[in-house]
Each structure stands twice: as structure tokens, then as C-alpha cells.
Amino acid sequence: MTQPKRADVSNEPDLLDAAVNDAIAECGGDLRTAVRALVADNLALQRELDFASLAMSFGFSRGYFARQRDARFASEGRATESANIGKKMK
């Protein structure tokens, strides 16, 4: 049996570094502002994902729904999902 080919990831760190540099440059070199902007963008994307998952049927997703991420709950001042998992299953 042949092994599947691995994707060439040798240039991934370069692409990541370039993206980091671009984000910092967009915020005028202020690292705190850059991190704040990236976190805000991440939260917006998570909300879009939540909305899209509401529109998706149970059959379409074959019953799979991603767990809510603890970081998002904490940023919104709510209890974490992992703290509630045991309570829901009982």
C-alpha cells in the first residue's frame, strides 16, 4: 500500500510571518491594537459560523456540530461550555 503524499508545508512559516507582519502594519505597528483587531475578527467569524450552523439541518451535518469554544464564551462573559457539558449529559 502506498503512502499518501504529504502537502509541502516548507513555506507555511513564511506565509504566517508575512500575515503577522501585515496585521501589525495595518495597525500602525501597535501590537496591542493588532491583537485586539484579530480577536475581534475571530469573534465575528465565530458568530457567522454559529449563524450558518443554525441554517444547517441535522441530516446535512450528519449529526456533527462543533462544540462552542471556551475562549469565545469567556470573552462574552458567559460560563464556559465545558463547564456545562457534564450537566447536560446527566
Beta strands, then each sheet from edge to edge (+ up, - down):
end
